[in-house]
């Protein structure tokens, strides 16, 4: 059973995934657009960091029950963004917003429906 607390966290994760989608619409859907715009990179990085922060708050029971997402890796990515942002390759961020975030969003939406 999904707790109310975990449900609210998952809803917030979905909201950040939506914000990342909005960034793509606003700044462009190409890697070149992303690399050229530091604001785009910073905003995407912040949203990814927030997703990781929220993932840290999920209950252990939730993580066990909904193991279709690499929660541990999401939390680890948050730490990289928070502490080593200057060392994150733009391609890694791009791949995250293009591939991982839409997949995460889809998975999370199925959980809360």
C-alpha positions in Angstrom: 0.0 0.0 0.0 1.3 3.4 -1.0 1.5 5.8 2.0 0.3 9.3 1.7 3.8 10.6 2.3 5.3 8.5 -0.5 2.4 9.5 -2.8 3.1 13.2 -2.3 6.8 12.7 -2.9 6.1 10.8 -6.2 3.7 13.6 -7.2 6.5 16.1 -6.7 9.0 14.0 -8.7 6.4 14.1 -11.5 6.2 17.8 -11.3 10.0 18.1 -11.6 9.9 15.8 -14.6 7.3 18.1 -16.1 9.5 21.1 -15.5 12.3 19.4 -17.3 10.0 18.8 -20.2 9.0 22.4 -20.2 12.7 23.4 -20.3 13.1 21.3 -23.5 10.2 23.2 -25.0 11.5 26.6 -23.9 15.2 26.2 -24.7 15.2 23.6 -27.4 15.2 19.9 -27.9 18.7 19.5 -29.3 22.0 18.8 -27.5 23.6 21.8 -29.2 20.9 24.0 -27.7 21.6 22.5 -24.3 25.4 22.9 -24.5 25.2 26.5 -25.7 22.9 27.7 -22.9 24.3 27.7 -19.3 20.8 28.7 -17.9 19.4 25.6 -19.6 22.1 23.4 -18.1 21.8 25.0 -14.6 18.0 24.6 -14.5 18.0 21.0 -15.7 20.7 20.2 -13.2 18.8 21.8 -10.3 15.6 19.8 -11.2 17.6 16.6 -11.4 19.1 17.4 -8.1 15.6 18.0 -6.6 14.4 14.7 -7.9 17.3 13.0 -6.2 16.6 14.8 -3.0 13.0 13.7 -3.1 14.0 10.1 -3.8 16.1 10.2 -0.6 12.8 10.8 1.3 11.0 7.8 0.0 10.3 5.1 2.6 12.3 1.9 2.5 9.0 -0.1 2.0 8.3 2.0 -1.1 11.7 1.5 -2.6 11.4 -2.3 -2.1 7.9 -2.4 -3.5 8.6 -0.2 -6.5 12.0 -1.4 -7.5 11.4 -0.7 -11.2 13.4 2.5 -10.9 17.1 2.7 -9.8 16.3 4.8 -6.7 19.8 4.3 -5.3 21.4 5.7 -8.5 19.0 8.6 -8.6 20.0 9.5 -5.0 23.7 9.1 -6.0 23.2 11.4 -9.0 21.8 14.0 -6.6 25.0 13.9 -4.6 27.1 14.3 -7.7 25.1 17.4 -8.8 25.2 18.8 -5.3 28.9 18.3 -4.7 30.6 17.9 -8.0 28.5 19.9 -10.5 31.4 21.3 -12.3 32.6 17.8 -13.1 29.3 16.6 -14.6 29.7 16.2 -18.4 26.9 17.9 -20.3 26.2 14.7 -22.2 25.3 12.9 -19.0 22.9 15.6 -18.0 21.4 15.6 -21.5 21.0 11.8 -21.5 19.3 12.1 -18.2 16.7 14.7 -19.3 16.1 13.0 -22.7 15.9 9.4 -21.6 15.8 8.9 -17.9 13.4 11.6 -16.8 10.6 10.7 -19.2 10.9 7.1 -18.2 10.9 8.0 -14.5 7.8 10.2 -15.0 5.9 7.5 -16.8 6.8 4.9 -14.0 5.8 7.4 -11.2 2.5 8.3 -12.9 1.5 4.7 -13.0 2.2 4.4 -9.3 -0.1 7.3 -8.3 -2.9 6.5 -10.8 
